[in-house]
Amino acid sequence: MANTQGPQGNNDPAGSTQMFRAFVDDAPQGRQAAPAASSGPRVGLIVGIVAAVIVVAAVAWLALG
């Protein structure tokens, strides 16, 4: 592959930026309309935060009790 220039003029000898843009442009449009897939990590984060608060509350209760 020939050397390509990125948007800021950085040398991209492998052309990975160009290949990535071609991949994104050719991506199927049906996958982008699935908001349920993005809610999974958010639910896990909320559950983790709630669990951490419960653990901290339990440790504080035992330490002060």
N, CA, C and O atoms as a Tripos MOL2 file, in Angstrom:
@<TRIPOS>MOLECULE
protein
  260   259    65     0     0
PROTEIN
NO_CHARGES

@<TRIPOS>ATOM
      1 N           0.8370   -1.1870    0.0000 N.3       1 MET1
      2 CA          0.0000    0.0000    0.0000 C.3       1 MET1
      3 C           0.8750    1.2410    0.0000 C.2       1 MET1
      4 O           1.9990    1.2150    0.5020 O.2       1 MET1
      5 N           0.3860    2.2740   -0.5340 N.am      2 ALA2
      6 CA          1.1140    3.5280   -0.5640 C.3       2 ALA2
      7 C           0.9100    4.2720    0.7460 C.2       2 ALA2
      8 O          -0.0640    4.0390    1.4630 O.2       2 ALA2
      9 N           1.8250    5.1550    1.0430 N.am      3 ASN3
     10 CA          1.6790    5.9660    2.2410 C.3       3 ASN3
     11 C           0.5150    6.9260    2.0600 C.2       3 ASN3
     12 O           0.3940    7.5960    1.0340 O.2       3 ASN3
     13 N          -0.3380    6.9800    3.0730 N.am      4 THR4
     14 CA         -1.4740    7.8910    3.0240 C.3       4 THR4
     15 C          -1.3520    8.8970    4.1480 C.2       4 THR4
     16 O          -0.7120    8.6280    5.1640 O.2       4 THR4
     17 N          -1.9470   10.0230    3.9730 N.am      5 GLN5
     18 CA         -1.9210   11.0680    4.9820 C.3       5 GLN5
     19 C          -3.2510   11.0720    5.7270 C.2       5 GLN5
     20 O          -4.3160   10.9830    5.1170 O.2       5 GLN5
     21 N          -3.1770   11.1760    7.0610 N.am      6 GLY6
     22 CA         -4.3760   11.2750    7.8800 C.3       6 GLY6
     23 C          -4.9170   12.6880    7.8390 C.2       6 GLY6
     24 O          -4.3760   13.5440    7.1400 O.2       6 GLY6
     25 N          -5.9900   12.9400    8.5900 N.am      7 PRO7
     26 CA         -6.5940   14.2750    8.5710 C.3       7 PRO7
     27 C          -5.6470   15.3650    9.0810 C.2       7 PRO7
     28 O          -5.7270   16.5020    8.6190 O.2       7 PRO7
     29 N          -4.7500   15.0450   10.0250 N.am      8 GLN8
     30 CA         -3.8200   16.0210   10.5510 C.3       8 GLN8
     31 C          -2.4730   15.9690    9.8450 C.2       8 GLN8
     32 O          -1.5400   16.6490   10.2720 O.2       8 GLN8
     33 N          -2.3420   15.1970    8.7950 N.am      9 GLY9
     34 CA         -1.0990   15.0890    8.0660 C.3       9 GLY9
     35 C          -0.1520   14.0640    8.6570 C.2       9 GLY9
     36 O           1.0140   14.0120    8.2660 O.2       9 GLY9
     37 N          -0.6270   13.2390    9.5970 N.am     10 ASN10
     38 CA          0.2250   12.1950   10.1720 C.3      10 ASN10
     39 C           0.4280   11.0930    9.1510 C.2      10 ASN10
     40 O          -0.4880   10.7540    8.4020 O.2      10 ASN10
     41 N           1.6290   10.5350    9.1220 N.am     11 ASN11
     42 CA          1.9400    9.4620    8.1840 C.3      11 ASN11
     43 C           1.2740    8.1740    8.6360 C.2      11 ASN11
     44 O           1.4350    7.7720    9.7880 O.2      11 ASN11
     45 N           0.5410    7.5300    7.7660 N.am     12 ASP12
     46 CA         -0.1490    6.2790    8.0570 C.3      12 ASP12
     47 C           0.3400    5.2330    7.0590 C.2      12 ASP12
     48 O          -0.3370    4.9700    6.0650 O.2      12 ASP12
     49 N           1.5190    4.6260    7.3100 N.am     13 PRO13
     50 CA          2.1180    3.7430    6.3100 C.3      13 PRO13
     51 C           1.2810    2.5120    5.9890 C.2      13 PRO13
     52 O           1.3430    2.0080    4.8680 O.2      13 PRO13
     53 N           0.5030    2.0180    6.9430 N.am     14 ALA14
     54 CA         -0.2980    0.8270    6.6710 C.3      14 ALA14
     55 C          -1.6260    1.1680    6.0180 C.2      14 ALA14
     56 O          -2.3190    0.2770    5.5280 O.2      14 ALA14
     57 N          -1.9880    2.4280    6.0030 N.am     15 GLY15
     58 CA         -3.2690    2.8090    5.4350 C.3      15 GLY15
     59 C          -4.4350    2.3690    6.2920 C.2      15 GLY15
     60 O          -5.5420    2.2100    5.7780 O.2      15 GLY15
     61 N          -4.2200    2.1650    7.5920 N.am     16 SER16
     62 CA         -5.2800    1.6370    8.4480 C.3      16 SER16
     63 C          -6.4380    2.6120    8.5890 C.2      16 SER16
     64 O          -7.5860    2.1880    8.7160 O.2      16 SER16
     65 N          -6.1590    3.8980    8.5690 N.am     17 THR17
     66 CA         -7.2410    4.8700    8.6710 C.3      17 THR17
     67 C          -8.1440    4.7790    7.4520 C.2      17 THR17
     68 O          -9.3680    4.8190    7.5730 O.2      17 THR17
     69 N          -7.5430    4.6590    6.2900 N.am     18 GLN18
     70 CA         -8.3330    4.5500    5.0630 C.3      18 GLN18
     71 C          -9.1380    3.2570    5.0730 C.2      18 GLN18
     72 O         -10.3020    3.2520    4.6740 O.2      18 GLN18
     73 N          -8.5330    2.1620    5.5230 N.am     19 MET19
     74 CA         -9.2400    0.8830    5.5700 C.3      19 MET19
     75 C         -10.3840    0.9440    6.5810 C.2      19 MET19
     76 O         -11.4580    0.3960    6.3340 O.2      19 MET19
     77 N         -10.1580    1.6140    7.7300 N.am     20 PHE20
     78 CA        -11.2150    1.7410    8.7300 C.3      20 PHE20
     79 C         -12.3880    2.5530    8.1920 C.2      20 PHE20
     80 O         -13.5460    2.1890    8.3960 O.2      20 PHE20
     81 N         -12.0880    3.6460    7.5100 N.am     21 ARG21
     82 CA        -13.1620    4.4680    6.9500 C.3      21 ARG21
     83 C         -13.9590    3.6870    5.9100 C.2      21 ARG21
     84 O         -15.1810    3.8180    5.8350 O.2      21 ARG21
     85 N         -13.2770    2.8830    5.1160 N.am     22 ALA22
     86 CA        -13.9840    2.0630    4.1300 C.3      22 ALA22
     87 C         -14.8750    1.0420    4.8340 C.2      22 ALA22
     88 O         -15.9900    0.7780    4.3830 O.2      22 ALA22
     89 N         -14.3930    0.4690    5.9360 N.am     23 PHE23
     90 CA        -15.1910   -0.4980    6.6980 C.3      23 PHE23
     91 C         -16.4240    0.1750    7.2890 C.2      23 PHE23
     92 O         -17.5220   -0.3770    7.2170 O.2      23 PHE23
     93 N         -16.2560    1.3590    7.8710 N.am     24 VAL24
     94 CA        -17.3780    2.0580    8.4820 C.3      24 VAL24
     95 C         -18.3960    2.4570    7.4220 C.2      24 VAL24
     96 O         -19.6000    2.3510    7.6510 O.2      24 VAL24
     97 N         -17.9290    2.9100    6.2770 N.am     25 ASP25
     98 CA        -18.8470    3.3070    5.2140 C.3      25 ASP25
     99 C         -19.6360    2.1240    4.6740 C.2      25 ASP25
    100 O         -20.7670    2.2980    4.2220 O.2      25 ASP25
    101 N         -19.0580    0.9120    4.7120 N.am     26 ASP26
    102 CA        -19.7270   -0.2720    4.1900 C.3      26 ASP26
    103 C         -20.4930   -1.0410    5.2570 C.2      26 ASP26
    104 O         -21.0490   -2.0990    4.9620 O.2      26 ASP26
    105 N         -20.5380   -0.5370    6.4980 N.am     27 ALA27
    106 CA        -21.2210   -1.2480    7.5800 C.3      27 ALA27
    107 C         -22.7120   -1.3290    7.2980 C.2      27 ALA27
    108 O         -23.2910   -0.3870    6.7580 O.2      27 ALA27
    109 N         -23.3420   -2.4480    7.6570 N.am     28 PRO28
    110 CA        -24.7870   -2.5630    7.4550 C.3      28 PRO28
    111 C         -25.5330   -1.5610    8.3320 C.2      28 PRO28
    112 O         -25.1700   -1.3450    9.4890 O.2      28 PRO28
    113 N         -26.5650   -0.9590    7.7790 N.am     29 GLN29
    114 CA        -27.2990    0.0780    8.4920 C.3      29 GLN29
    115 C         -28.2430   -0.4990    9.5480 C.2      29 GLN29
    116 O         -28.6490    0.2270   10.4560 O.2      29 GLN29
    117 N         -28.5970   -1.7570    9.4580 N.am     30 GLY30
    118 CA        -29.5310   -2.3500   10.4160 C.3      30 GLY30
    119 C         -28.9570   -2.4390   11.8120 C.2      30 GLY30
    120 O         -29.7110   -2.3860   12.7840 O.2      30 GLY30
    121 N         -27.6500   -2.5720   11.9480 N.am     31 ARG31
    122 CA        -27.0480   -2.7110   13.2670 C.3      31 ARG31
    123 C         -27.0560   -1.3970   14.0340 C.2      31 ARG31
    124 O         -27.0430   -1.4180   15.2650 O.2      31 ARG31
    125 N         -27.0780   -0.2800   13.3720 N.am     32 GLN32
    126 CA        -27.0130    1.0000   14.0590 C.3      32 GLN32
    127 C         -28.3350    1.3670   14.7120 C.2      32 GLN32
    128 O         -28.3610    2.2560   15.5640 O.2      32 GLN32
    129 N         -29.4190    0.7270   14.3500 N.am     33 ALA33
    130 CA        -30.7290    1.0670   14.8900 C.3      33 ALA33
    131 C         -31.1270    0.1320   16.0260 C.2      33 ALA33
    132 O         -32.3160   -0.1280   16.2110 O.2      33 ALA33
    133 N         -30.1730   -0.3750   16.7860 N.am     34 ALA34
    134 CA        -30.4640   -1.3000   17.8780 C.3      34 ALA34
    135 C         -30.0560   -0.6780   19.2080 C.2      34 ALA34
    136 O         -28.9570   -0.9480   19.6920 O.2      34 ALA34
    137 N         -30.9120    0.1510   19.8150 N.am     35 PRO35
    138 CA        -30.5420    0.7820   21.0840 C.3      35 PRO35
    139 C         -30.4820   -0.2000   22.2380 C.2      35 PRO35
    140 O         -29.8480    0.0970   23.2510 O.2      35 PRO35
    141 N         -31.1210   -1.3640   22.1270 N.am     36 ALA36
    142 CA        -31.1030   -2.3330   23.2190 C.3      36 ALA36
    143 C         -29.6970   -2.8720   23.4630 C.2      36 ALA36
    144 O         -29.3660   -3.2300   24.5940 O.2      36 ALA36
    145 N         -28.8760   -2.9370   22.4410 N.am     37 ALA37
    146 CA        -27.5200   -3.4580   22.6060 C.3      37 ALA37
    147 C         -26.6690   -2.5170   23.4440 C.2      37 ALA37
    148 O         -25.7740   -2.9740   24.1540 O.2      37 ALA37
    149 N         -26.9240   -1.2160   23.3800 N.am     38 SER38
    150 CA        -26.1270   -0.2720   24.1440 C.3      38 SER38
    151 C         -26.6050   -0.1460   25.5800 C.2      38 SER38
    152 O         -25.8830    0.4130   26.4050 O.2      38 SER38
    153 N         -27.7910   -0.6420   25.9160 N.am     39 SER39
    154 CA        -28.2910   -0.5250   27.2840 C.3      39 SER39
    155 C         -27.7130   -1.6100   28.1870 C.2      39 SER39
    156 O         -27.8020   -1.4890   29.4090 O.2      39 SER39
    157 N         -27.1250   -2.6620   27.6280 N.am     40 GLY40
    158 CA        -26.5650   -3.7370   28.4380 C.3      40 GLY40
    159 C         -25.4510   -3.2830   29.3630 C.2      40 GLY40
    160 O         -25.5290   -3.5230   30.5680 O.2      40 GLY40
    161 N         -24.4200   -2.6380   28.8450 N.am     41 PRO41
    162 CA        -23.3540   -2.1730   29.7310 C.3      41 PRO41
    163 C         -23.8400   -1.1350   30.7420 C.2      41 PRO41
    164 O         -23.3270   -1.0740   31.8600 O.2      41 PRO41
    165 N         -24.8140   -0.3280   30.3650 N.am     42 ARG42
    166 CA        -25.3350    0.6830   31.2840 C.3      42 ARG42
    167 C         -26.0210    0.0150   32.4710 C.2      42 ARG42
    168 O         -25.8520    0.4560   33.6080 O.2      42 ARG42
    169 N         -26.7950   -1.0480   32.2240 N.am     43 VAL43
    170 CA        -27.4740   -1.7640   33.2990 C.3      43 VAL43
    171 C         -26.4360   -2.4140   34.2120 C.2      43 VAL43
    172 O         -26.5760   -2.3830   35.4340 O.2      43 VAL43
    173 N         -25.4100   -2.9930   33.6290 N.am     44 GLY44
    174 CA        -24.3530   -3.5990   34.4360 C.3      44 GLY44
    175 C         -23.6320   -2.5860   35.2930 C.2      44 GLY44
    176 O         -23.2760   -2.8800   36.4340 O.2      44 GLY44
    177 N         -23.4100   -1.4000   34.7640 N.am     45 LEU45
    178 CA        -22.7530   -0.3390   35.5280 C.3      45 LEU45
    179 C         -23.6200    0.0870   36.7020 C.2      45 LEU45
    180 O         -23.1090    0.2810   37.8060 O.2      45 LEU45
    181 N         -24.9180    0.2350   36.4850 N.am     46 ILE46
    182 CA        -25.8250    0.6230   37.5670 C.3      46 ILE46
    183 C         -25.8640   -0.4480   38.6430 C.2      46 ILE46
    184 O         -25.8230   -0.1280   39.8310 O.2      46 ILE46
    185 N         -25.9410   -1.7060   38.2520 N.am     47 VAL47
    186 CA        -25.9590   -2.7990   39.2230 C.3      47 VAL47
    187 C         -24.6540   -2.8160   40.0190 C.2      47 VAL47
    188 O         -24.6730   -3.0270   41.2320 O.2      47 VAL47
    189 N         -23.5260   -2.5950   39.3480 N.am     48 GLY48
    190 CA        -22.2460   -2.5600   40.0430 C.3      48 GLY48
    191 C         -22.1560   -1.4250   41.0380 C.2      48 GLY48
    192 O         -21.6260   -1.6080   42.1340 O.2      48 GLY48
    193 N         -22.6590   -0.2580   40.6830 N.am     49 ILE49
    194 CA        -22.6330    0.8840   41.5970 C.3      49 ILE49
    195 C         -23.5220    0.6200   42.8110 C.2      49 ILE49
    196 O         -23.1340    0.9140   43.9420 O.2      49 ILE49
    197 N         -24.7060    0.0700   42.5810 N.am     50 VAL50
    198 CA        -25.6070   -0.2420   43.6900 C.3      50 VAL50
    199 C         -24.9640   -1.2760   44.6180 C.2      50 VAL50
    200 O         -25.0520   -1.1500   45.8390 O.2      50 VAL50
    201 N         -24.3300   -2.2810   44.0550 N.am     51 ALA51
    202 CA        -23.6620   -3.2970   44.8720 C.3      51 ALA51
    203 C         -22.5170   -2.6870   45.6800 C.2      51 ALA51
    204 O         -22.3260   -3.0350   46.8450 O.2      51 ALA51
    205 N         -21.7610   -1.7830   45.0700 N.am     52 ALA52
    206 CA        -20.6550   -1.1420   45.7770 C.3      52 ALA52
    207 C         -21.1720   -0.2850   46.9300 C.2      52 ALA52
    208 O         -20.5740   -0.2740   48.0060 O.2      52 ALA52
    209 N         -22.2710    0.4300   46.7190 N.am     53 VAL53
    210 CA        -22.8510    1.2510   47.7890 C.3      53 VAL53
    211 C         -23.3310    0.3630   48.9350 C.2      53 VAL53
    212 O         -23.1550    0.7100   50.1030 O.2      53 VAL53
    213 N         -23.9280   -0.7680   48.6110 N.am     54 ILE54
    214 CA        -24.3920   -1.6930   49.6550 C.3      54 ILE54
    215 C         -23.2120   -2.2360   50.4530 C.2      54 ILE54
    216 O         -23.2830   -2.3250   51.6780 O.2      54 ILE54
    217 N         -22.1310   -2.5980   49.7720 N.am     55 VAL55
    218 CA        -20.9530   -3.1150   50.4660 C.3      55 VAL55
    219 C         -20.3480   -2.0470   51.3730 C.2      55 VAL55
    220 O         -19.9970   -2.3310   52.5180 O.2      55 VAL55
    221 N         -20.2250   -0.8230   50.8690 N.am     56 VAL56
    222 CA        -19.6690    0.2570   51.6840 C.3      56 VAL56
    223 C         -20.5710    0.5300   52.8820 C.2      56 VAL56
    224 O         -20.0700    0.7490   53.9850 O.2      56 VAL56
    225 N         -21.8840    0.5230   52.6930 N.am     57 ALA57
    226 CA        -22.8100    0.7460   53.8000 C.3      57 ALA57
    227 C         -22.6970   -0.3720   54.8360 C.2      57 ALA57
    228 O         -22.7410   -0.1050   56.0370 O.2      57 ALA57
    229 N         -22.5510   -1.6160   54.3850 N.am     58 ALA58
    230 CA        -22.4330   -2.7380   55.3120 C.3      58 ALA58
    231 C         -21.1390   -2.6480   56.1060 C.2      58 ALA58
    232 O         -21.1320   -2.9050   57.3100 O.2      58 ALA58
    233 N         -20.0340   -2.2810   55.4370 N.am     59 VAL59
    234 CA        -18.7630   -2.1550   56.1500 C.3      59 VAL59
    235 C         -18.8370   -1.0110   57.1580 C.2      59 VAL59
    236 O         -18.3440   -1.1530   58.2770 O.2      59 VAL59
    237 N         -19.4340    0.1050   56.7940 N.am     60 ALA60
    238 CA        -19.5640    1.2320   57.7100 C.3      60 ALA60
    239 C         -20.4430    0.8700   58.8980 C.2      60 ALA60
    240 O         -20.1540    1.2530   60.0310 O.2      60 ALA60
    241 N         -21.5220    0.1270   58.6340 N.am     61 TRP61
    242 CA        -22.4240   -0.2920   59.7210 C.3      61 TRP61
    243 C         -21.6910   -1.2120   60.7010 C.2      61 TRP61
    244 O         -21.8400   -1.0790   61.9160 O.2      61 TRP61
    245 N         -20.9030   -2.1420   60.1670 N.am     62 LEU62
    246 CA        -20.1540   -3.0590   61.0370 C.3      62 LEU62
    247 C         -19.0590   -2.3060   61.7990 C.2      62 LEU62
    248 O         -18.8060   -2.6100   62.9640 O.2      62 LEU62
    249 N         -18.4140   -1.3400   61.1650 N.am     63 ALA63
    250 CA        -17.3350   -0.6120   61.8310 C.3      63 ALA63
    251 C         -17.8810    0.3200   62.9160 C.2      63 ALA63
    252 O         -17.2460    0.4940   63.9560 O.2      63 ALA63
    253 N         -19.0220    0.9050   62.6870 N.am     64 LEU64
    254 CA        -19.5830    1.8440   63.6580 C.3      64 LEU64
    255 C         -20.4820    1.1770   64.6780 C.2      64 LEU64
    256 O         -20.8090    1.7840   65.6980 O.2      64 LEU64
    257 N         -20.8900   -0.0600   64.4280 N.am     65 GLY65
    258 CA        -21.8450   -0.7380   65.2860 C.3      65 GLY65
    259 C         -21.2940   -1.4620   66.4290 C.2      65 GLY65
    260 O         -22.0440   -2.0610   67.2000 O.2      65 GLY65
@<TRIPOS>BOND
     1     1     2 1
     2     2     3 1
     3     3     4 2
     4     3     5 am
     5     5     6 1
     6     6     7 1
     7     7     8 2
     8     7     9 am
     9     9    10 1
    10    10    11 1
    11    11    12 2
    12    11    13 am
    13    13    14 1
    14    14    15 1
    15    15    16 2
    16    15    17 am
    17    17    18 1
    18    18    19 1
    19    19    20 2
    20    19    21 am
    21    21    22 1
    22    22    23 1
    23    23    24 2
    24    23    25 am
    25    25    26 1
    26    26    27 1
    27    27    28 2
    28    27    29 am
    29    29    30 1
    30    30    31 1
    31    31    32 2
    32    31    33 am
    33    33    34 1
    34    34    35 1
    35    35    36 2
    36    35    37 am
    37    37    38 1
    38    38    39 1
    39    39    40 2
    40    39    41 am
    41    41    42 1
    42    42    43 1
    43    43    44 2
    44    43    45 am
    45    45    46 1
    46    46    47 1
    47    47    48 2
    48    47    49 am
    49    49    50 1
    50    50    51 1
    51    51    52 2
    52    51    53 am
    53    53    54 1
    54    54    55 1
    55    55    56 2
    56    55    57 am
    57    57    58 1
    58    58    59 1
    59    59    60 2
    60    59    61 am
    61    61    62 1
    62    62    63 1
    63    63    64 2
    64    63    65 am
    65    65    66 1
    66    66    67 1
    67    67    68 2
    68    67    69 am
    69    69    70 1
    70    70    71 1
    71    71    72 2
    72    71    73 am
    73    73    74 1
    74    74    75 1
    75    75    76 2
    76    75    77 am
    77    77    78 1
    78    78    79 1
    79    79    80 2
    80    79    81 am
    81    81    82 1
    82    82    83 1
    83    83    84 2
    84    83    85 am
    85    85    86 1
    86    86    87 1
    87    87    88 2
    88    87    89 am
    89    89    90 1
    90    90    91 1
    91    91    92 2
    92    91    93 am
    93    93    94 1
    94    94    95 1
    95    95    96 2
    96    95    97 am
    97    97    98 1
    98    98    99 1
    99    99   100 2
   100    99   101 am
   101   101   102 1
   102   102   103 1
   103   103   104 2
   104   103   105 am
   105   105   106 1
   106   106   107 1
   107   107   108 2
   108   107   109 am
   109   109   110 1
   110   110   111 1
   111   111   112 2
   112   111   113 am
   113   113   114 1
   114   114   115 1
   115   115   116 2
   116   115   117 am
   117   117   118 1
   118   118   119 1
   119   119   120 2
   120   119   121 am
   121   121   122 1
   122   122   123 1
   123   123   124 2
   124   123   125 am
   125   125   126 1
   126   126   127 1
   127   127   128 2
   128   127   129 am
   129   129   130 1
   130   130   131 1
   131   131   132 2
   132   131   133 am
   133   133   134 1
   134   134   135 1
   135   135   136 2
   136   135   137 am
   137   137   138 1
   138   138   139 1
   139   139   140 2
   140   139   141 am
   141   141   142 1
   142   142   143 1
   143   143   144 2
   144   143   145 am
   145   145   146 1
   146   146   147 1
   147   147   148 2
   148   147   149 am
   149   149   150 1
   150   150   151 1
   151   151   152 2
   152   151   153 am
   153   153   154 1
   154   154   155 1
   155   155   156 2
   156   155   157 am
   157   157   158 1
   158   158   159 1
   159   159   160 2
   160   159   161 am
   161   161   162 1
   162   162   163 1
   163   163   164 2
   164   163   165 am
   165   165   166 1
   166   166   167 1
   167   167   168 2
   168   167   169 am
   169   169   170 1
   170   170   171 1
   171   171   172 2
   172   171   173 am
   173   173   174 1
   174   174   175 1
   175   175   176 2
   176   175   177 am
   177   177   178 1
   178   178   179 1
   179   179   180 2
   180   179   181 am
   181   181   182 1
   182   182   183 1
   183   183   184 2
   184   183   185 am
   185   185   186 1
   186   186   187 1
   187   187   188 2
   188   187   189 am
   189   189   190 1
   190   190   191 1
   191   191   192 2
   192   191   193 am
   193   193   194 1
   194   194   195 1
   195   195   196 2
   196   195   197 am
   197   197   198 1
   198   198   199 1
   199   199   200 2
   200   199   201 am
   201   201   202 1
   202   202   203 1
   203   203   204 2
   204   203   205 am
   205   205   206 1
   206   206   207 1
   207   207   208 2
   208   207   209 am
   209   209   210 1
   210   210   211 1
   211   211   212 2
   212   211   213 am
   213   213   214 1
   214   214   215 1
   215   215   216 2
   216   215   217 am
   217   217   218 1
   218   218   219 1
   219   219   220 2
   220   219   221 am
   221   221   222 1
   222   222   223 1
   223   223   224 2
   224   223   225 am
   225   225   226 1
   226   226   227 1
   227   227   228 2
   228   227   229 am
   229   229   230 1
   230   230   231 1
   231   231   232 2
   232   231   233 am
   233   233   234 1
   234   234   235 1
   235   235   236 2
   236   235   237 am
   237   237   238 1
   238   238   239 1
   239   239   240 2
   240   239   241 am
   241   241   242 1
   242   242   243 1
   243   243   244 2
   244   243   245 am
   245   245   246 1
   246   246   247 1
   247   247   248 2
   248   247   249 am
   249   249   250 1
   250   250   251 1
   251   251   252 2
   252   251   253 am
   253   253   254 1
   254   254   255 1
   255   255   256 2
   256   255   257 am
   257   257   258 1
   258   258   259 1
   259   259   260 2
@<TRIPOS>SUBSTRUCTURE
     1 MET1         2 RESIDUE 1 A MET
     2 ALA2         6 RESIDUE 1 A ALA
     3 ASN3        10 RESIDUE 1 A ASN
     4 THR4        14 RESIDUE 1 A THR
     5 GLN5        18 RESIDUE 1 A GLN
     6 GLY6        22 RESIDUE 1 A GLY
     7 PRO7        26 RESIDUE 1 A PRO
     8 GLN8        30 RESIDUE 1 A GLN
     9 GLY9        34 RESIDUE 1 A GLY
    10 ASN10       38 RESIDUE 1 A ASN
    11 ASN11       42 RESIDUE 1 A ASN
    12 ASP12       46 RESIDUE 1 A ASP
    13 PRO13       50 RESIDUE 1 A PRO
    14 ALA14       54 RESIDUE 1 A ALA
    15 GLY15       58 RESIDUE 1 A GLY
    16 SER16       62 RESIDUE 1 A SER
    17 THR17       66 RESIDUE 1 A THR
    18 GLN18       70 RESIDUE 1 A GLN
    19 MET19       74 RESIDUE 1 A MET
    20 PHE20       78 RESIDUE 1 A PHE
    21 ARG21       82 RESIDUE 1 A ARG
    22 ALA22       86 RESIDUE 1 A ALA
    23 PHE23       90 RESIDUE 1 A PHE
    24 VAL24       94 RESIDUE 1 A VAL
    25 ASP25       98 RESIDUE 1 A ASP
    26 ASP26      102 RESIDUE 1 A ASP
    27 ALA27      106 RESIDUE 1 A ALA
    28 PRO28      110 RESIDUE 1 A PRO
    29 GLN29      114 RESIDUE 1 A GLN
    30 GLY30      118 RESIDUE 1 A GLY
    31 ARG31      122 RESIDUE 1 A ARG
    32 GLN32      126 RESIDUE 1 A GLN
    33 ALA33      130 RESIDUE 1 A ALA
    34 ALA34      134 RESIDUE 1 A ALA
    35 PRO35      138 RESIDUE 1 A PRO
    36 ALA36      142 RESIDUE 1 A ALA
    37 ALA37      146 RESIDUE 1 A ALA
    38 SER38      150 RESIDUE 1 A SER
    39 SER39      154 RESIDUE 1 A SER
    40 GLY40      158 RESIDUE 1 A GLY
    41 PRO41      162 RESIDUE 1 A PRO
    42 ARG42      166 RESIDUE 1 A ARG
    43 VAL43      170 RESIDUE 1 A VAL
    44 GLY44      174 RESIDUE 1 A GLY
    45 LEU45      178 RESIDUE 1 A LEU
    46 ILE46      182 RESIDUE 1 A ILE
    47 VAL47      186 RESIDUE 1 A VAL
    48 GLY48      190 RESIDUE 1 A GLY
    49 ILE49      194 RESIDUE 1 A ILE
    50 VAL50      198 RESIDUE 1 A VAL
    51 ALA51      202 RESIDUE 1 A ALA
    52 ALA52      206 RESIDUE 1 A ALA
    53 VAL53      210 RESIDUE 1 A VAL
    54 ILE54      214 RESIDUE 1 A ILE
    55 VAL55      218 RESIDUE 1 A VAL
    56 VAL56      222 RESIDUE 1 A VAL
    57 ALA57      226 RESIDUE 1 A ALA
    58 ALA58      230 RESIDUE 1 A ALA
    59 VAL59      234 RESIDUE 1 A VAL
    60 ALA60      238 RESIDUE 1 A ALA
    61 TRP61      242 RESIDUE 1 A TRP
    62 LEU62      246 RESIDUE 1 A LEU
    63 ALA63      250 RESIDUE 1 A ALA
    64 LEU64      254 RESIDUE 1 A LEU
    65 GLY65      258 RESIDUE 1 A GLY
